[in-house]
Amino acid sequence: MRIELYDINTKHNIKSISVPGMWLGTGITTINNKLVVYAERTLQIIDHQTDKVVQTIDTECGPYRLHGSGDRIFYYNNANDFNNKLYWYSYTDEQHDTVKLPSQPMCMTTLQDGSLYVVCKDGSVRHVSRDCQQYETVTTEGLERLKYYWMLYNKKQGTLLPSTNHSVEEYLQYFQTVCSIYDRMSVDCVTVIGGDFNTDIAVTSLSSKSKNVIDFITKNNLSPVPLMSGRKGPDFTFRSKDMTRKTMIDFIFIPEFFCNGFTNLEVRNDCPFNVSDHYPVLIFLDMNLLCNTSNKFHLYRKVLLWSRCDEWEKKYYQTELDKLLNFEVLPFELV
């Protein structure tokens, strides 16, 4: 059995890693920027740069649906239909543990706070606490069961960074929350982070806030939009009412492999001051870089008048967007 690695930008096969004895049904996940597979009756941690197995972990059963979250690897035992345990291994503590659910686990996804949603074989959804010591049944608007054993968490997360009226210590405390969210979300998916960072990282004399932001994007190989070449519009996103103060403090940070993956990059200067003292940043990303595509799928755009739609229509529209994002090219705007 082999693992094929692809450059998500060029779509070229860049590496093929041989994994003798790998079980196809277990899936692949990552932890600490390394691959996790089940092979030769052990969990194997593989360094994808050297192709070497850097660690093997014995398990009580043959794991299915591997799911890495933080420092833990979750899985379940598909060989026994009456085994209702959710298994996990703590990479930090080197400990195995389980929690028994009312029905066999089939799929799991991680929430922002580190807790889990687990889809069970009976169709129920269980919310398992971060420490995995307790759980409760999830019910939303009468929904108690799912038809299929799949669930993905909405990855859009946010936190408010304090303005210049707050101390540096307060800013850095909130920014640490941003870093923690990114670290958790980027484990399982390509993550784009953006908003008003309340600090200019393009000036010659950098503040401690700016240095922390730069350290963050450097560590995670992120590129700052709209500082990249090809930008249309002004070279600032914030301006005072009399236009005497102009600074670039609004950014979208994208993974470096996205650098050639956008068709439009613009700071829009048509936003009136009585609406906002910030200009929006508009970027079009090629969603083909994230997913498999097929010409047989077509996007039929639906226009929704937001001022007249109710909550059900908004949720329906979001669901349709989520479906389309699996295989279509969509522009989207982050402000």
C-alpha positions in Angstrom: 0.0 0.0 0.0 1.2 3.5 -0.8 0.4 7.1 0.2 0.4 9.5 -2.7 1.3 13.1 -1.9 0.2 15.9 -4.2 1.1 19.6 -4.6 -2.3 21.2 -4.0 -1.3 24.1 -6.1 0.1 22.4 -9.3 -1.9 19.2 -8.7 1.3 17.2 -9.5 2.2 14.1 -7.6 5.3 15.0 -5.6 5.9 11.9 -3.6 4.8 8.3 -3.1 5.4 6.8 0.3 5.4 3.0 0.7 3.6 1.8 3.8 3.7 -2.0 4.0 0.7 -3.6 5.7 -1.3 -0.4 5.7 -5.1 -0.9 6.2 -7.1 1.0 3.7 -10.3 1.4 5.8 -8.5 3.1 8.7 -7.9 6.4 6.8 -5.1 8.9 7.2 -4.8 11.8 9.7 -2.0 14.1 10.9 -0.5 15.0 14.2 2.3 17.4 14.9 2.7 17.8 11.1 3.3 14.1 10.6 1.1 11.4 9.0 -0.7 8.9 11.0 -1.8 5.5 9.5 -2.5 2.0 10.7 -0.1 -0.6 9.4 1.4 -3.9 10.6 -1.1 -3.9 13.5 0.2 -0.6 14.9 -0.4 3.1 14.6 2.5 4.5 12.6 3.7 8.1 12.8 5.4 8.9 9.5 7.6 11.9 8.7 6.4 12.8 5.2 9.7 14.6 4.5 12.0 11.6 5.1 9.4 8.8 4.5 10.5 7.3 7.8 8.4 5.8 10.5 9.4 7.8 13.5 7.1 6.1 16.0 4.9 3.0 16.3 2.0 2.8 18.8 0.3 -0.4 19.8 -3.5 -0.4 19.9 -6.1 -2.6 21.6 -8.0 -3.1 18.3 -7.8 -2.4 14.6 -8.7 1.3 14.4 -11.1 2.8 11.9 -11.7 6.5 10.8 -8.5 7.9 12.3 -9.0 11.5 13.5 -6.2 13.7 14.8 -7.1 16.6 17.1 -4.6 18.5 19.1 -2.3 15.9 20.7 -4.8 13.0 20.5 -5.6 10.4 17.8 -9.2 9.1 17.9 -10.6 6.0 16.3 -13.2 3.2 16.8 -13.3 -0.6 16.5 -15.2 -1.6 13.3 -14.5 -5.3 13.8 -17.1 -5.6 16.6 -20.6 -4.3 16.0 -21.3 -4.4 19.7 -18.3 -2.3 20.7 -19.5 1.1 21.6 -16.2 2.5 22.8 -14.6 5.6 21.4 -10.8 5.1 21.6 -8.0 7.7 21.7 -4.3 7.9 22.2 -2.7 10.9 23.9 0.5 11.8 22.0 1.8 13.9 24.9 1.0 11.6 27.8 1.6 8.4 25.7 -1.7 7.0 27.2 -4.6 5.1 25.7 -8.2 5.7 27.0 -11.8 5.1 26.0 -15.3 6.4 26.6 -18.3 4.1 26.2 -21.2 5.6 24.2 -24.8 4.2 23.8 -24.1 3.2 20.2 -21.0 2.4 18.1 -19.1 5.5 17.0 -18.8 5.9 13.2 -17.5 9.4 12.6 -16.1 12.3 14.7 -15.2 15.9 14.2 -13.6 18.4 16.6 -15.2 21.7 17.8 -13.5 25.0 18.6 -13.1 24.2 22.3 -11.5 20.8 21.7 -14.7 18.8 22.4 -16.1 16.3 19.8 -19.2 15.7 17.9 -19.5 11.9 17.4 -21.9 10.3 14.9 -23.1 6.9 16.1 -24.3 3.9 14.2 -27.9 4.4 15.4 -27.8 7.9 13.8 -27.6 9.8 17.0 -25.0 12.6 17.5 -23.1 12.8 20.9 -21.3 15.8 22.2 -18.2 14.4 24.0 -16.5 16.8 26.4 -12.9 17.9 25.8 -11.6 15.5 28.5 -13.8 12.7 27.0 -15.2 12.0 30.5 -18.8 12.8 29.7 -21.2 13.2 26.8 -24.7 14.4 25.9 -27.1 13.9 23.0 -27.1 16.7 20.4 -30.5 18.0 19.4 -31.0 20.9 17.0 -34.5 22.1 16.0 -35.9 18.7 16.4 -33.0 16.9 14.7 -32.0 13.9 16.8 -30.6 11.5 14.2 -28.6 11.7 11.0 -29.3 9.7 7.9 -25.6 9.3 7.1 -22.5 8.7 9.2 -20.7 11.9 8.2 -20.4 15.2 9.8 -18.0 18.2 9.4 -17.8 21.2 11.7 -18.2 24.7 10.4 -14.6 25.9 10.5 -15.3 29.6 10.6 -14.0 30.9 13.9 -13.3 34.4 15.3 -12.0 36.4 18.1 -12.0 40.2 18.8 -8.5 41.8 18.9 -8.5 44.9 21.1 -8.0 48.4 19.6 -5.2 50.8 20.4 -7.0 51.9 23.5 -6.0 48.6 25.2 -2.6 47.6 26.6 -0.1 45.5 24.7 -0.6 42.7 27.2 -4.3 42.6 26.5 -3.7 42.5 22.8 -1.2 39.7 23.0 -3.5 37.7 25.3 -6.3 37.9 22.7 -3.9 37.3 19.8 -2.8 34.0 21.6 -6.5 32.9 21.2 -6.2 33.5 17.5 -3.0 31.5 17.3 -4.6 28.6 19.3 -7.6 28.5 17.0 -5.4 28.5 13.9 -3.2 25.7 15.3 -6.2 23.5 16.0 -8.0 24.2 12.7 -5.0 23.9 10.5 -4.4 20.3 11.6 -7.4 19.0 9.6 -7.9 21.5 6.9 -6.5 24.4 4.8 -7.1 27.5 7.0 -7.5 31.1 5.9 -7.4 33.7 8.7 -8.3 37.4 8.3 -9.7 40.6 9.8 -8.7 43.8 11.5 -5.4 43.0 13.4 -5.1 46.6 14.7 -1.4 46.7 14.0 0.7 47.6 10.9 3.3 45.0 10.0 4.6 46.9 7.0 6.2 49.8 8.8 10.0 50.1 9.5 9.7 50.5 13.2 7.7 47.4 14.4 5.8 47.4 17.7 5.7 44.3 19.9 2.2 43.6 18.6 3.5 43.7 15.0 6.4 41.5 15.8 4.0 38.8 17.3 1.9 38.9 14.2 4.9 38.5 11.9 6.3 35.7 14.1 2.9 34.0 13.7 2.7 34.2 9.9 6.4 33.2 9.6 6.0 30.1 11.8 2.9 29.0 9.9 4.2 29.8 6.3 1.4 32.3 5.7 1.4 35.2 3.2 -0.1 38.5 4.1 -2.9 39.8 1.8 -3.1 42.7 0.8 0.7 43.3 1.0 1.3 40.9 -1.9 2.0 42.1 -5.4 -0.9 42.5 -7.8 -3.1 44.4 -5.4 -5.6 46.9 -6.8 -6.7 50.0 -4.8 -5.1 52.0 -2.1 -2.1 50.9 0.1 -4.1 51.4 3.3 -7.2 49.9 4.8 -7.9 52.3 7.7 -8.3 56.0 7.4 -9.3 58.8 9.7 -12.3 61.0 8.7 -10.0 63.8 7.6 -7.7 61.3 5.8 -4.7 62.5 7.8 -4.1 59.0 9.2 -3.8 56.1 6.8 -2.6 52.6 7.9 -2.7 49.0 6.6 -4.1 47.0 9.5 -6.6 44.7 7.9 -5.1 41.5 6.5 -6.0 38.1 5.1 -3.3 35.5 5.8 -3.3 32.7 3.3 -1.0 29.6 3.1 2.0 30.2 0.8 0.8 27.6 -1.7 -2.1 29.9 -2.4 0.1 32.7 -3.5 -0.6 32.0 -7.2 -4.1 30.8 -6.5 -6.1 34.0 -6.6 -7.6 35.8 -9.6 -8.3 39.1 -7.9 -6.9 41.0 -5.0 -8.3 44.4 -4.2 -8.7 47.0 -1.4 -12.1 48.5 -2.1 -12.2 52.2 -1.5 -15.9 52.7 -2.2 -17.0 52.1 1.4 -18.4 55.4 2.9 -16.8 56.6 6.2 -20.3 56.6 7.9 -20.4 52.9 7.2 -16.9 52.0 8.3 -13.5 53.7 8.8 -12.0 50.5 7.3 -11.8 49.6 3.6 -12.8 45.9 2.9 -10.2 43.5 1.4 -11.5 41.4 -1.5 -9.8 38.3 -2.7 -10.9 35.6 -5.1 -9.4 32.2 -4.4 -9.4 29.2 -6.7 -11.3 26.5 -4.7 -9.9 23.9 -7.2 -6.7 24.1 -5.1 -8.6 22.6 -2.1 -10.6 19.8 -3.6 -11.2 17.4 -6.5 -13.1 18.9 -9.4 -15.1 17.6 -12.2 -16.5 19.3 -15.3 -19.8 17.6 -14.9 -20.6 19.8 -11.9 -21.9 23.3 -12.6 -22.6 26.2 -10.2 -26.0 27.7 -10.6 -25.9 31.0 -8.7 -28.8 31.9 -6.5 -29.3 35.5 -5.4 -30.7 35.9 -2.0 -32.0 39.3 -0.7 -30.5 39.1 2.8 -32.7 41.9 4.2 -35.8 39.7 3.6 -34.6 36.2 4.4 -35.4 34.4 7.6 -33.0 32.2 9.6 -34.1 29.0 7.9 -33.2 30.5 4.5 -29.9 31.6 5.7 -29.1 28.1 7.0 -30.3 26.5 3.8 -28.2 28.9 1.7 -25.1 28.0 3.9 -25.8 24.3 3.4 -25.9 24.7 -0.3 -22.7 26.7 -0.3 -21.0 24.1 1.8 -22.0 21.4 -0.8 -20.7 23.5 -3.7 -17.4 24.2 -2.0 -16.6 20.5 -2.2 -16.1 20.7 -6.0 -16.6 24.1 -7.4 -14.7 27.3 -8.0 -16.2 30.1 -5.8 -15.0 33.6 -5.1 -15.5 34.7 -1.5 -14.9 37.9 0.4 -13.4 38.3 3.9 -13.7 41.6 5.6 
